[in-house]
Every structure is written in C-alpha cells, then in structure tokens.
Amino acid sequence: MKARPPVLVFSDLDGTLLDHAFYSWSPAADALKALRDMGCGVVLATSKTAAEVAQLRDDIGFSDWPSIVENGGGVLQPGESPEEAGPMYQLLRARLKDLPTGFIGFGDMSVSEISGRTGLSARAAGHAKMRRFSEPGIWTGTPSEFDTFSLAAEAAGIFLQRGGRFISLSFGGTKADRMAELISRFSPDLTIALGDAPNDIQMLERADRGVIIANPATSPVRRLSGEDTGQIRRTSRAGPMGWSDAVFEILDETRTLRDTSSYG
C-alpha cells in the first residue's frame, strides 16, 4: 500500500498541464520533479481516454498513481491496460440517436476529423476515439436548439459537461466524484487541484488549494466563492507555465507554514 503523500495534486490536462496549442508539458517539468522528489502524487483528471492518458502518465513520471479519465467516467489504475469501447459507451451512443440533431460526437468523426479539430496526431486522435464512458463533441445548432437538446438528454439520463474545447456527454460521474474517492483512499496532508474550464470547477472547490489556470484561447472560468477566501487562486501565465508557477508557490507556502509551526 502506498505511503500517505504529503501533497496529492489533481490536474486537468488540455490548457492546464498541457499547452493549449501544442500539448506540451515540458514547462512544468521542474515542478513535476519537485513533487516526485517530495513523495507527492499527481492524479491526471481529464476528459481524455485511458488510451490517451496511459503514455502521458508514464512520460511525466507518475505511472504509479491512478488517473481520472473521461471527465470522471472512470479511473485508470496503475498498471492497467486501456481497453476498447465498452458497453456503457455503446449504450450512450445508442441513446444519442433518439435525441434532437445538432450534436456531433467523436463517434461520428473520422480520425482525420478529430485530428483537424484538436491538432492531435493521427495516432493520438485514434486513441481519443477509444472511449469507454463518455462522448465528447461539438454543437452545430443554435443556442435555443441546444437548450432543447439538453432537456432531452437529461430526460434520457445523459449528463452534460462543458470543457475547454468540447461538450462531453455521459451517464454521470464527475472529476470531483472520483477525486473524493481517491482522497479517501490515500488521505493526503494537502490536496491541490488545477484546471482551466467549467468542468473543473467542482474539483477546484473540493481541493484544499484550487488553481484556475489562465487560458486566453477560451472564455475565463467565472469567479468562484473560494477566491474571496484565498482557497482558490488564478495564474497570470497560461498552461504548463502557469501550472508550474502555482505548484511552486503553494509548495513554498506549505514549507513556510510547516517551518513556522515547528519553530521553537
């Protein structure tokens, strides 16, 4: 069983740990190393699939920690191999056929279309289609038609979440739900959550320290009540640079508080 981590970080990917345009995490490499050296954990919490997350989790050096995938639809455990689409995804796709038209999901797109909309390589776009729990996509109709679609989806038991790039549909479960389960499992001394989109808000509010990462490419996250108390903060720099700034800032504050409390 893992030792209790001093800090457990829950991080969104696109526009947060990954650069919005180029999907690079390299500007956060030093902060990630600092977390590893301290024995902290990093849980990736993303709309991406298990197939997309598995290699990235290895690359950043946290393959021994679980990852929250498909906006909280499921968890990829350490050592677990990603699988092809399961029955939950197939049922979701079947119910979408009965809803008003206007939503185009990844299941309706070719690998090349997903690559064009996301900037992912063909290989990575193929991994993005390997879904088990949720269906991201775009809305092509009017706002009023979307309201009608949303009501019909709700009546069909389908849950909608807005991310930085896509609307995600599922049968429920959020990043915050999975986060609460993992906090209970690992009992960290401090939790940090970082994200840039509305579907990250519950996760940010659940953490001891929440960080809204600046993302000039999307509409800003609305002001949250935790910003008035200092529980939630915003970065000035975007993507992995802002991620690194925030992590180092919080780690420095934590060290200062620990040193002060133990003084004398």
Buried (B, 14 or more C-beta within 10 A) or exposed (E): EEEEBBBBBBBBBBBBBBBBEEBEBEBBBEBBEBBBEEEBBBBBBBBBBBBBBBEBBEEBBBBEBBBBBBBBBBBBEEEEEBEEBEEBBEEBBEBBEEBBEBBBBBBEBEBEEBBEBBEBEEEBBBBBBBBBBBBBBBBEBEEEBBEBBBEBBEEBEBBBBBBBBBBBBBBEBBBBBBBBBBBEEBEBEBBBBBBBBBBBBBBBBBBBBBBBBBBEBBEEBEEBEBBEEEBBBBBEBBBBBBBBBBBBBBBEEBEEEEEEEEEE
